[in-house]
Amino acid sequence: MISKKTFIAVDLGAESGRVLAGEFDGRSLELRVVHSFSNGPVDLNGSIHWNVIGLYNEILIGLSKSQVEYGSSIQSIGVDSWGLDYGHLDSDGHLLGLPYHYRDERTHPMVDLVASIVGRAECYSRTGIQPLFINTLFQLMAEKEGGKACMEKSAQLLFTPDLINFWLTGERGNEITMASTSQMLNQKTRNWDFELLDQLKLPTNFLGQLWEPGHLVGMVSGAAKKRMQCENLPVYTVGSHDTASAVAGVPAVDGKDFAYLSSGTWSLMGVENEEPLCDSRSEELGFTNEFGIDGSIRYLKNISGLWIVQECRRHWQSKGEDFDYEQLTHMAREAKSFAAVIDVDDSVFSSIGEMPNKISEKCKNTGQNSPNSKNETVRIALEGLALKYRQVLENLRTQTQKSLNTLHIVGGGTQNELLNQMTADATGCEIIAGPIEATSVGNILVQMIATGELGSLSEGRELVANSFEPKRYQPKGNPEQWEEAYLKMRAIKQR
């Protein structure tokens, strides 16, 4: 009988979190959710935060369940999460306040402030990161300008997975794929851009050592070890930014050029490059350069994603109408096609609250009919996503000179078959959807490489292809309608 080895992935999303076990029998990988829990913003006195203490408690519940079920077969643990957000620790390792949510609006004025000091073009050429108001750089600027005490007392800044790793092991450091999203790393040096931060008069004493994916953080220790009742259980850095792990989990094994789409609360579409593209056209088109698992560059664009549908659902829940995502997709399938067209990246859709009303008002303000039902509202959002995917894919082809005739969709959004087919129809590409849990799979692959179970990422992707059956979609419907809607979207963009 073949003895299975188990790798534990902690995967924190902006809407939910999971602890998953990946069992490897020497030939294939089998994934199972051990524990799942909800996540979401907490409004405290008009500011939006994360309940990271509650998340850590849920993680410990999941890790304890894993220990009971899998015991000595567990080889290691890896943690990934959404990007950008962080907590401050004091010199004794105590958390200084609840971390802010990236959508908290205190950062909005900071984008123009940074541009007035450094210059937008220079900042992009150095960091390769688009200046989105959610970025860590602007969060820290907001702290500085607001005179927040946390920054003054901070001995260490830790991004969300770094913070979980610290509580598990007592060791502090910053994993590099996550840190690269902050807009505070230099593309050439692969280190903190101390010169840039000095220009902005931001303190840097709390910035830690940068760890590559696959770094041994330490062993589970202290209270976490006691609660889990484990012995000598290592914690490794993975692609701690969830998109880095999701891209690692793409089952691309044929060597052809491909684009990826990590579909969830955010949609992130891009390619793997060997070198960053920090030119003015990339900046103008909204592309960003983030560090990947194996030294690659994730050249990608952030797209609003299923956030719009999630916010519609949350709004209707507050009114006493609780639809699950399967119901919402069915509602959209029944609705009229192209009742109206929106640009999902319009800034009006970036903030929390009243999403159905925002969609209705945007349709009205662009000379279109407002949706006359919830069904139409959801369909307009999904069609808007598919149209945006086409635009970004065309820009990727232009910038990289790659053919990109295949689009791999990974993440929770792969479950939305209607959106997958819309994406095939809008882009004219073959869509390969899956695995659903690509983030956790990529997390586990890095652990397997770190422990010597796999020799390389390419070997890991072959394992993914052999372990999970993808679903394929071909373009099949109404190309003229999609073309007309696409031209309309481009004409009304940000109007």
C-alpha angles and dihedrals in degrees: 000000000000113000111229123222120214129212121190121218122194106200119185119190131182091254104028144001134219141189109212134185121217113200116200119194096181094269110046142014123237120194127204132177109235098179135001132188141173126259134186146136123303117212112216117177093329097314125104119231142167121245091226092163090059090047092053091051090052090049091054090050089053094045091048090051089049091052092051093048103038103021116167093007089074109106102180149330130242130186130207133169146163114298140258105024123110147171131225122231124201122224090276093053096255119146112247104217132317113305116254122248112246091237094060105126097225089093099059097092091046094074093066092039092057091045090053091054104038106011124247095248094050092047091052094046090053101042103022089218126125113242099245116167089237094063121119091238091063092043089057091046089053089051092050095046091046094050093235115186094217092072092049093053097038119122094172137018112210126184115225098272091041088054092051090047090052093052090049098046111011090238123125129210143115121253109225104226088057095042090051090065091059097078088235101099126088115234094214100047098032086221138099110296095236092172092057092046091049090054088055091046091237117153115244102186091101096054110106140207113296115239125200120224110278095038115143103239094184144271125303103265146164120016092352092056091048093050094046093041091218135144129219095344111166126217117208131191111246128178085306092188100080093227091056089055093043092054090049087056094057108120094224107148106145097079094236124135109269139171123220132212119197101201121199137091084334124031114217118188124185152106137257113257131183093219133029121257106217098160125133094256091055088051092049092050093050100247121154132199116223128174117256136210101270102031093284125132120240101217102193149136127237111231125189092251130182088332088099093057091042090054092048088052092048091050093051090046089057087056092052098262110117113190122174119219094258089056092048091051091049089050090052092048089056094049129095115272119249096359084158138345128231136182101235091203093061106128091236089074096052099081130076122262144033094036097160089052091048091053091048093049093047091052090050094046092053094053097260134119115267115241110272096207144025087252092060092044092058093043092051089053094049094045088049090056093050091049091050090050089056092051094049092045091053090050091049091054091051094047099043101031088227123139095227097187092154124063119195112205116197135171135047092317090070087079090067099087093177092058091045091055091045088053092052090049094046097046101032088227134129106252120212108193122197175125096046091203095046092139093057091042091053090046090054094045091059090050089051091051091047092052093045096250090119128033101211147351091261089056088049092052090053087054090052092050090051094046106044127045111221126211118234128212127193127196108264115150145069104329091176092056092048091049092051092048091047093053089047092052092051091049094053096039111145092343 
